[in-house]
Amino acid sequence: APSFHWERTGKKINDRRNRYEINDAPHITVLRIKPVKAAKDNVTFTCVANNGLGEARADVNLKIYPRVENIDEIPPGYPRIETHPKLRSVEKDRNVLLQCDAKGEPKPTIS
């Protein structure tokens, strides 16, 4: 299995810092930033995998938007839920349908 590490603007992230948490499992790694800060995290993060034969790198540019309370302040194209699932009561062994719809550009996927 490959070994992983994360970089922030080209420097290896020290996951002993309070805001960065790195969770590794076989063949996968997750970087959790809590909480994100626009002044520090509006940068490029890189996932680096190494298996002894070579290294693979993947960059992501994190763009942090200010917190919005009003839906009219959401940046254009930003995903938003249009149809929220509604709370339902259902008997055991019956079927239930929960609907969710989202808009954005590009069109978001719901999972």
Backbone as ProteinMPNN parsed JSONL, in Angstrom:
{"seq_chain_A": "APSFHWERTGKKINDRRNRYEINDAPHITVLRIKPVKAAKDNVTFTCVANNGLGEARADVNLKIYPRVENIDEIPPGYPRIETHPKLRSVEKDRNVLLQCDAKGEPKPTIS", "coords_chain_A": {"N_chain_A": [[0.855, -1.187, 0.0], [0.463, 2.271, -0.695], [2.282, 4.998, 0.846], [1.207, 8.046, 2.335], [1.25, 11.647, 2.31], [0.384, 15.057, 3.119], [0.57, 18.298, 1.627], [0.829, 21.819, 2.094], [0.851, 24.603, 0.191], [3.252, 23.578, -0.928], [4.732, 22.706, 1.266], [5.227, 20.169, 3.681], [2.514, 19.111, 5.66], [2.134, 19.367, 9.108], [0.525, 17.217, 11.031], [0.152, 17.377, 13.685], [-0.601, 19.818, 14.417], [-3.299, 21.758, 15.612], [-5.51, 22.396, 13.869], [-5.313, 20.807, 11.601], [-6.055, 17.568, 10.587], [-5.094, 14.362, 9.806], [-6.147, 11.437, 8.354], [-5.333, 8.217, 7.669], [-5.826, 5.272, 5.739], [-5.668, 1.945, 4.34], [-4.698, 2.56, 1.076], [-5.957, 5.065, 0.926], [-6.338, 8.509, 1.938], [-7.284, 11.142, 4.136], [-7.653, 14.572, 4.569], [-8.519, 16.706, 7.068], [-9.629, 19.893, 7.818], [-10.101, 22.006, 10.41], [-11.267, 24.701, 12.128], [-11.71, 25.947, 8.752], [-9.749, 28.678, 7.58], [-9.859, 31.711, 6.002], [-7.669, 33.429, 5.592], [-5.468, 31.736, 5.868], [-5.932, 29.257, 4.621], [-6.764, 29.506, 2.006], [-5.438, 28.403, -0.307], [-3.165, 26.253, -2.201], [-3.452, 22.8, -1.772], [-1.791, 19.682, -1.551], [-1.943, 16.253, -2.227], [0.162, 13.602, -1.638], [1.369, 10.563, -2.77], [3.324, 7.667, -2.242], [4.913, 4.751, -3.301], [7.319, 3.481, -3.097], [8.338, 2.795, -5.588], [7.826, 5.045, -6.967], [6.367, 8.357, -7.106], [3.224, 9.969, -6.752], [1.259, 12.871, -7.326], [-1.358, 15.09, -6.4], [-3.031, 18.074, -6.846], [-5.098, 20.501, -5.197], [-6.96, 23.421, -5.308], [-8.018, 25.319, -2.777], [-10.808, 27.239, -2.264], [-12.132, 29.621, -0.282], [-15.144, 30.786, 0.809], [-16.842, 33.593, 2.277], [-18.87, 33.175, 5.241], [-22.329, 32.901, 4.739], [-25.519, 34.178, 5.465], [-27.785, 34.81, 4.17], [-29.509, 33.578, 1.408], [-29.306, 34.915, -1.015], [-26.751, 35.877, -1.078], [-25.03, 33.873, -1.773], [-22.301, 32.718, -3.709], [-22.255, 32.89, -7.356], [-23.095, 29.901, -9.117], [-22.398, 28.256, -7.024], [-23.125, 25.273, -5.225], [-26.47, 24.48, -4.189], [-29.123, 23.272, -2.181], [-32.195, 22.59, -3.534], [-34.588, 21.134, -3.297], [-35.504, 19.876, -0.343], [-35.148, 16.892, 1.612], [-38.045, 15.571, 3.137], [-39.287, 15.077, 6.441], [-40.478, 11.921, 7.244], [-42.859, 9.498, 8.341], [-42.826, 6.043, 8.593], [-43.976, 2.729, 8.287], [-42.461, -0.268, 9.528], [-40.797, -2.396, 7.214], [-42.032, -1.282, 5.013], [-41.979, 0.749, 2.003], [-40.21, 3.792, 1.333], [-39.875, 7.068, -0.015], [-37.486, 9.466, -0.433], [-36.799, 12.683, -1.384], [-34.388, 14.738, -2.971], [-32.939, 17.6, -4.346], [-30.553, 19.459, -6.183], [-28.966, 22.497, -7.252], [-26.527, 24.148, -9.31], [-23.42, 25.216, -10.823], [-20.723, 23.697, -12.123], [-23.367, 21.189, -12.564], [-24.263, 19.801, -9.511], [-23.463, 16.59, -8.018], [-25.403, 14.257, -6.234], [-24.969, 12.378, -3.393]], "CA_chain_A": [[0.0, 0.0, 0.0], [1.279, 3.49, -0.73], [2.284, 5.902, 1.997], [0.68, 9.348, 1.945], [1.356, 12.846, 3.128], [-0.271, 16.234, 2.554], [1.359, 19.528, 1.613], [0.131, 23.101, 1.968], [1.754, 25.476, -0.569], [4.539, 22.935, -1.159], [5.394, 22.284, 2.5], [4.534, 19.067, 4.345], [1.642, 19.513, 6.773], [2.343, 18.717, 10.393], [-0.829, 16.934, 11.514], [0.078, 17.607, 15.134], [-1.215, 21.132, 14.615], [-4.689, 21.563, 16.016], [-6.53, 22.531, 12.818], [-5.151, 19.806, 10.546], [-6.147, 16.175, 11.031], [-4.892, 13.464, 8.672], [-6.561, 10.062, 8.629], [-4.906, 7.307, 6.614], [-6.27, 3.883, 5.725], [-5.047, 1.358, 3.148], [-4.997, 3.123, -0.253], [-6.716, 6.324, 0.982], [-5.997, 9.465, 2.984], [-8.244, 12.242, 4.263], [-7.191, 15.749, 5.305], [-9.628, 17.485, 7.632], [-9.207, 21.201, 8.319], [-11.195, 22.468, 11.258], [-12.079, 25.23, 11.04], [-10.936, 26.589, 7.693], [-9.538, 30.114, 7.765], [-9.621, 32.302, 4.686], [-6.337, 34.02, 5.512], [-4.425, 30.716, 5.874], [-6.251, 28.036, 3.88], [-7.165, 29.856, 0.646], [-4.17, 28.086, -0.974], [-3.116, 24.95, -2.844], [-3.101, 21.637, -0.976], [-1.332, 18.586, -2.404], [-1.89, 14.896, -1.695], [1.331, 12.926, -2.201], [1.396, 9.117, -2.522], [4.594, 7.064, -2.622], [4.891, 3.305, -3.076], [8.678, 2.951, -3.179], [8.746, 2.821, -6.998], [7.64, 6.388, -7.472], [5.512, 9.275, -6.367], [2.123, 10.605, -7.484], [0.82, 14.082, -6.639], [-2.614, 15.685, -6.861], [-3.244, 19.389, -6.245], [-6.434, 21.07, -5.113], [-6.967, 24.818, -4.888], [-9.133, 25.534, -1.872], [-11.34, 28.602, -2.297], [-12.985, 29.779, 0.89], [-16.114, 31.871, 0.721], [-17.305, 34.027, 3.593], [-20.126, 32.579, 5.697], [-23.489, 33.681, 4.321], [-26.768, 33.878, 6.163], [-28.85, 35.085, 3.215], [-29.308, 32.775, 0.192], [-28.964, 35.801, -2.133], [-25.331, 36.192, -1.009], [-24.246, 32.712, -2.199], [-21.621, 33.005, -4.979], [-22.855, 32.259, -8.538], [-22.641, 28.551, -9.426], [-22.193, 27.483, -5.798], [-24.245, 24.335, -5.099], [-27.452, 24.689, -3.124], [-30.224, 22.316, -2.171], [-33.456, 23.181, -3.954], [-35.652, 20.322, -2.705], [-34.995, 19.217, 0.861], [-35.911, 15.717, 2.028], [-39.035, 15.873, 4.174], [-39.406, 14.08, 7.489], [-41.573, 10.989, 6.971], [-43.072, 8.343, 9.211], [-43.064, 4.886, 7.752], [-44.046, 1.467, 9.018], [-41.398, -1.232, 9.263], [-40.941, -3.234, 6.018], [-42.682, -0.522, 3.935], [-41.071, 1.554, 1.196], [-40.285, 5.235, 1.521], [-39.175, 7.834, -1.035], [-36.977, 10.739, 0.054], [-36.371, 13.427, -2.572], [-33.434, 15.822, -2.772], [-32.525, 18.156, -5.626], [-29.578, 20.525, -6.01], [-28.594, 23.283, -8.43], [-25.201, 24.737, -9.272], [-22.708, 25.164, -12.102], [-21.421, 22.614, -12.822], [-24.456, 20.536, -11.827], [-23.717, 18.944, -8.447], [-23.921, 15.217, -7.875], [-25.926, 13.988, -4.895], [-24.58, 11.025, -2.98]], "C_chain_A": [[0.893, 1.241, 0.0], [1.246, 4.216, 0.616], [1.865, 7.282, 1.49], [1.225, 10.442, 2.851], [0.693, 13.999, 2.378], [0.677, 17.421, 2.638], [0.427, 20.728, 1.479], [1.141, 24.073, 1.374], [3.17, 24.896, -0.654], [5.279, 22.475, 0.075], [4.561, 21.216, 3.191], [3.753, 19.573, 5.552], [1.985, 18.689, 8.005], [0.965, 18.474, 10.996], [-0.929, 16.996, 13.037], [-0.473, 18.993, 15.44], [-2.707, 20.927, 14.812], [-5.693, 21.561, 14.874], [-6.447, 21.468, 11.742], [-5.179, 18.399, 11.149], [-6.04, 15.295, 9.795], [-5.246, 12.057, 9.111], [-6.195, 9.196, 7.427], [-5.511, 5.928, 6.828], [-5.607, 3.263, 4.494], [-5.586, 1.997, 1.854], [-5.806, 4.414, -0.22], [-6.206, 7.198, 2.116], [-7.025, 10.586, 2.971], [-7.595, 13.345, 5.088], [-8.423, 16.509, 5.774], [-9.046, 18.77, 8.211], [-10.361, 21.75, 9.136], [-10.715, 23.53, 12.23], [-11.174, 25.818, 9.955], [-10.856, 28.083, 7.971], [-9.126, 30.703, 6.432], [-8.194, 32.832, 4.557], [-5.234, 32.969, 5.393], [-4.679, 29.557, 4.92], [-6.738, 28.283, 2.452], [-5.953, 29.649, -0.272], [-4.285, 26.733, -1.679], [-2.667, 23.891, -1.849], [-2.738, 20.515, -1.938], [-1.343, 17.277, -1.621], [-0.739, 14.196, -2.411], [1.284, 11.458, -1.783], [2.725, 8.569, -3.026], [4.526, 5.573, -2.32], [6.286, 2.681, -3.166], [9.215, 2.93, -4.596], [8.658, 4.215, -7.585], [6.647, 7.152, -6.63], [4.43, 9.83, -7.28], [1.634, 11.773, -6.641], [-0.486, 14.564, -7.248], [-2.84, 16.978, -6.097], [-4.724, 19.738, -6.204], [-6.276, 22.504, -4.62], [-8.211, 25.053, -4.051], [-9.539, 26.991, -1.935], [-12.36, 28.717, -1.181], [-13.855, 31.006, 0.71], [-16.494, 32.321, 2.124], [-18.626, 33.348, 3.94], [-21.274, 33.498, 5.287], [-24.717, 33.222, 5.091], [-27.95, 34.007, 5.2], [-28.555, 34.338, 1.917], [-28.929, 33.639, -1.008], [-27.477, 36.143, -2.162], [-24.442, 35.033, -1.451], [-23.606, 33.013, -3.549], [-22.292, 32.29, -6.151], [-22.241, 30.888, -8.793], [-22.46, 27.673, -8.214], [-23.37, 26.538, -5.591], [-25.184, 24.705, -3.956], [-28.585, 23.689, -3.292], [-31.511, 23.062, -2.513], [-34.649, 22.455, -3.328], [-35.051, 19.554, -1.539], [-35.808, 17.959, 1.144], [-36.849, 16.096, 3.172], [-39.083, 14.726, 5.172], [-40.642, 13.237, 7.238], [-41.657, 9.961, 8.088], [-43.415, 7.177, 8.309], [-43.084, 3.635, 8.631], [-42.898, 0.558, 8.603], [-41.771, -2.103, 8.066], [-41.738, -2.57, 4.905], [-41.621, 0.246, 3.159], [-41.258, 3.027, 1.53], [-39.449, 5.9, 0.426], [-38.783, 9.175, -0.426], [-36.367, 11.468, -1.136], [-35.439, 14.563, -2.176], [-32.984, 16.285, -4.149], [-31.583, 19.321, -5.358], [-29.317, 21.217, -7.336], [-27.202, 23.852, -8.218], [-24.57, 24.603, -10.648], [-21.251, 24.872, -11.819], [-22.462, 21.948, -11.927], [-23.865, 19.614, -10.782], [-24.253, 17.514, -8.516], [-24.365, 15.028, -6.429], [-25.57, 12.566, -4.557], [-24.954, 10.786, -1.534]], "O_chain_A": [[1.954, 1.25, 0.625], [0.314, 4.064, 1.406], [2.142, 7.637, 0.344], [1.607, 10.198, 3.995], [0.471, 13.928, 1.169], [1.471, 17.545, 3.57], [-0.62, 20.655, 0.836], [2.175, 24.34, 1.985], [4.157, 25.611, -0.479], [6.362, 21.903, -0.045], [3.339, 21.334, 3.282], [4.259, 20.356, 6.355], [2.108, 17.466, 7.939], [0.304, 19.419, 11.427], [-1.979, 16.701, 13.606], [-0.775, 19.306, 16.591], [-3.298, 20.016, 14.233], [-6.649, 20.786, 14.91], [-7.426, 21.246, 11.03], [-4.44, 18.085, 12.081], [-6.804, 15.459, 8.844], [-4.723, 11.546, 10.101], [-6.681, 9.411, 6.317], [-5.683, 5.48, 7.962], [-5.037, 3.989, 3.68], [-6.788, 1.967, 1.59], [-6.307, 4.829, -1.265], [-5.707, 6.7, 3.125], [-7.568, 10.933, 1.923], [-7.055, 13.093, 6.165], [-9.264, 16.905, 4.968], [-8.094, 18.739, 8.991], [-11.464, 21.938, 8.623], [-9.847, 23.27, 13.062], [-10.015, 26.144, 10.212], [-11.781, 28.674, 8.528], [-8.165, 30.252, 5.808], [-7.579, 32.687, 3.501], [-4.162, 33.271, 4.868], [-3.727, 28.931, 4.453], [-7.093, 27.33, 1.758], [-5.495, 30.583, -0.929], [-5.364, 26.145, -1.745], [-1.652, 24.044, -1.171], [-3.315, 20.411, -3.02], [-0.826, 17.198, -0.507], [-0.672, 14.197, -3.64], [1.173, 11.143, -0.598], [3.199, 8.951, -4.096], [4.132, 5.171, -1.225], [6.405, 1.463, -3.299], [10.425, 3.035, -4.796], [9.325, 4.532, -8.57], [6.157, 6.68, -5.604], [4.688, 10.128, -8.447], [1.594, 11.695, -5.413], [-0.697, 14.461, -8.456], [-2.844, 16.993, -4.866], [-5.5, 19.323, -7.066], [-5.563, 22.771, -3.653], [-9.33, 24.992, -4.561], [-8.724, 27.881, -1.692], [-13.344, 27.978, -1.154], [-13.365, 32.113, 0.489], [-16.471, 31.521, 3.06], [-19.404, 32.99, 3.055], [-21.203, 34.715, 5.463], [-24.916, 32.031, 5.33], [-28.991, 33.381, 5.4], [-27.454, 34.455, 1.38], [-28.289, 33.143, -1.936], [-26.987, 36.65, -3.171], [-23.221, 35.186, -1.504], [-24.282, 33.509, -4.45], [-22.841, 31.202, -5.974], [-21.026, 30.719, -8.701], [-22.374, 26.452, -8.352], [-24.516, 26.954, -5.763], [-24.755, 25.178, -2.903], [-28.949, 23.315, -4.407], [-31.866, 24.043, -1.86], [-35.604, 23.09, -2.884], [-34.195, 18.689, -1.725], [-37.022, 17.949, 0.941], [-36.475, 16.856, 4.066], [-38.939, 13.559, 4.807], [-41.733, 13.772, 7.04], [-40.65, 9.603, 8.7], [-44.203, 7.312, 7.373], [-42.314, 3.507, 9.583], [-42.426, 0.612, 7.467], [-42.927, -2.502, 7.921], [-42.09, -3.238, 3.933], [-40.486, 0.374, 3.618], [-42.333, 3.449, 1.955], [-38.435, 5.352, -0.006], [-39.638, 9.929, 0.039], [-35.506, 10.919, -1.823], [-35.664, 15.257, -1.185], [-32.682, 15.467, -5.018], [-31.788, 20.084, -4.414], [-29.429, 20.612, -8.402], [-26.754, 24.017, -7.084], [-25.124, 23.951, -11.533], [-20.569, 25.755, -11.3], [-22.451, 22.112, -10.707], [-23.059, 18.741, -11.105], [-25.354, 17.271, -9.011], [-23.763, 15.584, -5.511], [-25.833, 11.648, -5.334], [-24.707, 9.703, -1.004]]}, "name": "protein", "num_of_chains": 1, "seq": "APSFHWERTGKKINDRRNRYEINDAPHITVLRIKPVKAAKDNVTFTCVANNGLGEARADVNLKIYPRVENIDEIPPGYPRIETHPKLRSVEKDRNVLLQCDAKGEPKPTIS"}
